[in-house]
Amino acid sequence: MATVKRELMENFTSEKPICHSKVSIIGVGSVGMACAISILLKGLTDELALVDVNEDKLKGEVMDLQHGSLFVRMPNIVYSKDYRVTANSSLVIITAGARQEKGESRLNLVQRNVAIFKLMIATVVQYSPQCKLIVVSNPVDILTYVSWKLSAFPKNCVIGSGCNLDTARFRFFIGQKLGIHSESCHGWVLGEHGDTSVPVWSGVNIAGVPLKVLNAAIGTDKDPEQWENVHKEVITSAYEIIKRKGYTSWAIALSVADMTESILKNLRRTHSVSTIIKGLYGIDKEVFLSVPCVLGENGVTDLIKMRLTPKEEALLKKSAETLWEIQKELKF
């Protein structure tokens, strides 16, 4: 029977779609969907797979995205609660997980997430054994460790979003104080993505000019300009955003899309992301913390050995100990 399609087109050859870069996102909550749109707008993938246990929300989100395909070079989008749709992914981004309940201890939250991650990571690995993993779910450093253990992947293939966002916030607040765009403000936040993160004031510079040369007390409680408040804002800003809008989503998603671009395009850019750092800076525990890492097609290809002051190194060790106290109690 003649159809509009047959009347319109003359088929030359049968065509099987070839996927060169497939990204899967597990969890379509506020962070997962913000990651999806950030990656789509950058045009980073041929195929995007979305997975969530809530099928109605999942379908609604995908429909909403697809209806905008006229305005974006929209790749193929597949979706299901079945992880089979993630098969042969180059990169899998984990945003799903249990949320902390009122009065719940951090250890109990992590333990509940371990139970969720056991099934999630095993299934991801089953369908995409060669993928790279980016873990975004909080507490991200511990859950990156959990994902590494459960996946049995090489250490370069499991990456936590870590302090990539903390570093961006740090540079933004420095820029606000100086009246300079954050892209021209150079500085790093290391350690835990959380309250024990470490600002590396010794390395903060603008156009190669170290701020510590201009103000020896910068970042300390003896600083008359109170630059230490910049790092305090880095820590408290997430709490303030959550208080005002209920969650954070856009900045973390843009951060993840930036990491995704470095990996899929093999850009070999440096990012402050969570990786295993046992043996560095006097840390002898098997913990994941953020340090400057070179990201490329093989995931974490190199770690940058920053020259830290004794105080900064001590704070990094303290950050590691804070995570280890929770991590050592975990039951797999």
N, C-alpha and C positions, 0 to 999 in steps of 0.2 A: 504494500500500500504506500502510495506517495505521501511523504510528510514534508512539512516546511523545511526541515533540516536537509532532507535529500534533494529537494528542489533548489535549495540555496547553494549547496556545496557539492563539489566533485571530489571524492576522497582519492588521494594519491597513494597513501600507504598507511598501514596500521601503525600506531605510535604508542610505545610504552613510555610513561613519564620517567625521566632520569632525575633523581634527586642528588644534587651535589652537596647541599648542606641542609640538614634537617635539625630543627631545634624543638625539643619537647619541654613543656612547662607542666609540672605536677602541682595542681592546686590553682583554682581560678577565683580566689578571693581578691581583695583589693590590691595586694602586692603582685599576685600572679598575673592579673589582667593588665596592671600598669606595666609589668615587664613585657607582656605580649605586645601592647601598643608601641612601646618604646623600641622594641626589636623590629616590628613591622615598619615603623616610620623611618628607620635607618636602612631598611631593605637588606637585612642581613641573612635571610634564609629563603630557600626554595619552598620549604614545607614547614608548617608550624603545627605541632600536635599538642592538644590540650587535654588534660586528664583531671577528673574530679569525681568524687563519690556522689555529689548532688547533680543528678542528670538534668533536672529542669533548669537550674541556674547555668549549667555548662552549655546547654543548647541555646538558652537565651543570650548568653554572652557571645557565642559564635555567630548567631544570627545577626546580632547587633554589629559585630565587626564586619561580616561579609556584606552587609548592606552599604557599607562605606567603600566598597572596592573600586568604585568609579574615581575616588579621590586619592587613592593610594595604590601603588603597584602591589596589589594584594597577592601573596603566594597562595598555594593550596593550603587550606586549613582543615585538619582532621581532628575529630574529638570523640571521646568515649570515656566511660568509667573503666573500660577494659584497657590495660596497659599495652595490648597488642598494637594499638595505633602509634605507639612510640618506637616501633621497631626500626632499627638501623639509624638511630639518631646520632648526629655528630656531637651534640651537646644536650644534656638534660639538666634543667633548672628546677630545683626543689624549693617550693614555697609553702607546701602543705605542712601541717603539724598541729598538735594540740596547743590551745591557748592557755595561759596561766589563769587559774581561777582565783577568786578572792581568798586571800589567806593561805594559798598553796605555796609550799616551799619550792625553791628552785630545783632541788634534787628530785622531788616528786614529779614536777613538770617534765624534767629531762627523762625520767624513767618512763613516764607515759609515752613520750615521744619515741623512746627506744622501741617500744612495742609496735608503734605505728611504722617506724622506719624499717623494722625487720622485714615486713611484707613488701613495703614500697621499694626499698633498695634492691631486694632480691629479684623482684619482677622487672625493674628497670634494667638490671644487669642481664637478666635472661634474654630480653629483647634487643638490647644494645650493648653487647659485651665490649665494644671498642670505643664507647662514648667517653666524653669528659663530663664530670659532674660539677655543677655549681650549687652549693647549698646556701640558701638564703634564710630559711626558717631559724627562729631564735629558740634558745641561745645558740647562735650560729657556730661559735668555735667548738663547743662540745658536740653539737650535732654533725659538724664536719668530721670530727674524729670518729663519731659513731658510724657515719656513712662510709668512711675509709675502712673501718674494721669490718663492717657488714658486706661491703662490696668486694673486698680483697683486691681492689685495684692498686696499681702502682701509686706511690705518693704524689706524683706529678699530675695525676688525673682527677684528684678530688680536691676541690678548691672551695673555700668559704668566702662569701662576700666580705666578711670581716670588717676591717677599718678603711675600706675603699671609700665608703660614705663619710666616715668620721674625718678622713683626710680632706675630703671635698668641703665638709662643713668648716674645718679648721682654716682652710685657705679662703673660704668665703668670708668668715668673720675677720680674718687678718685684712683682707681686701676692703671690707667695710670700714675698718678702723683707719686705714691709710688712704682710702679713696682711690684704690687701684683694683682693676678687674682680677678676680680670683685666679684666672689662668696665668697671670703674671706674678702670683704669690707662690713661693715654693716652700713647702714644709710637709712634714709627715706625722701621722699619728699611728702608733704601733700597739701591739699587745691585744688585749681582749676588746671585742666590740661591746663595750659596756663601761661601767663606772671605773674600772682600773686601767683604762687605755692610757697610753703614754705619749704626750706631745714631745717631739724632738726639737726643742727650742734651739739647741746648738746648731741645727742645720737650716733653720728658717732664713731665707734670703729673698731679696728682690733684685733681679738683674745681677745676681752674683754678689750683692752686698749683704753680708751676714748681719742680721739685726742685733745679734749679740755683741758685735763690735761697737755698735752705736749705743747699746744699752746693756751693760754687763749683767745687770740684775733681771733681765727680761725673763718672764715666766716664773719668777720667784715671788715670795711674799714680801720681799724687800724692794720690789719694783714700784717706784712712785706712779708710774703710768698704769699699773695693774693689768699688764698683758695676760696674766694668768687667768683672768676672767674670760679670755677667748676660749681657752680649753674647757672651762667650766660651762660655757655656752654650748660647746660641742656635746657635752654629756647631757645637759638638761634640755636641750632643744627638742629632742625626740619626745621626752615626757610632756613638754609644753604642746607640741603638735597633737599628740594623742589626747591630751586634755581638751584641746579646742575642737578637733575634728573626728576623734575616735580612733584614729590609726595613722600610720605613716605609709606612704605608697609611692609618690612621684619621684622623690630623690633617690630612694633605694632602687627603684626600677631603672632610672637613668644610669645609675651606677652599674647595675647588672648588665644593661645593654652595652655599656662601654667595655666591660670585661668580655662580653660575648664577641664584640667586634675585634678585640685584640686576639682572641683565640681563633675565630673563624677566618680572619684575614691574615693570620700569622704576623701581626704587627710588631711583636716583641717590645711592647711598651711595659713600663713598670707600674704596678698597682700595689697598694697596701692590702693584701689579701691573706686569708687565713690558711696556713700550711703547717706541716709538722716541723718544729724547729728544735727538736732534741739534739743536743750537742753544740748549739749556738748560744752565745752570751751566757755561758755557764749554766744553762738549763738542762737538767738531766732527766726530766720527765717526758713521757710521750704525749705531749700536748700540741694542739693546733693554736697558733697565735698569728697575728698579722705582722708581717715584715714586708719590705719592698720586694716584689717578685716580678720577674720578666714573664709575661704571658704570651704564648704563641700557639701554634697548631698542636703541640704536644702538651698543652696545659702549662703548668709551672716549669719553665725550662731552666731558670736560674734564680738564685736568691742574692740580693744585693747585701753585702756585709757592711752595714752602716757603722760609722765610727761614733759610738755613743759615749757620753760622759759617764763617769762612775755612778752618778745619781740616776741618770736615765736607764742605765743597765740594771741597777738595783730595782727600779720601778718595774722594768720588764720582767724580772725574776718574780717580783711580787704578784704581777698579773698572772704569770704561769702558775704560781702556787695557789692563787684564788681558784683557778679553773681545775687544777688537780684535786683540790679538796672535794669538789663535787664529782669529778670524773672517776676518781678511784672507788667511789661507792656504787658505781653503775653495775647493773647485772644484765648480762647479755643472755 
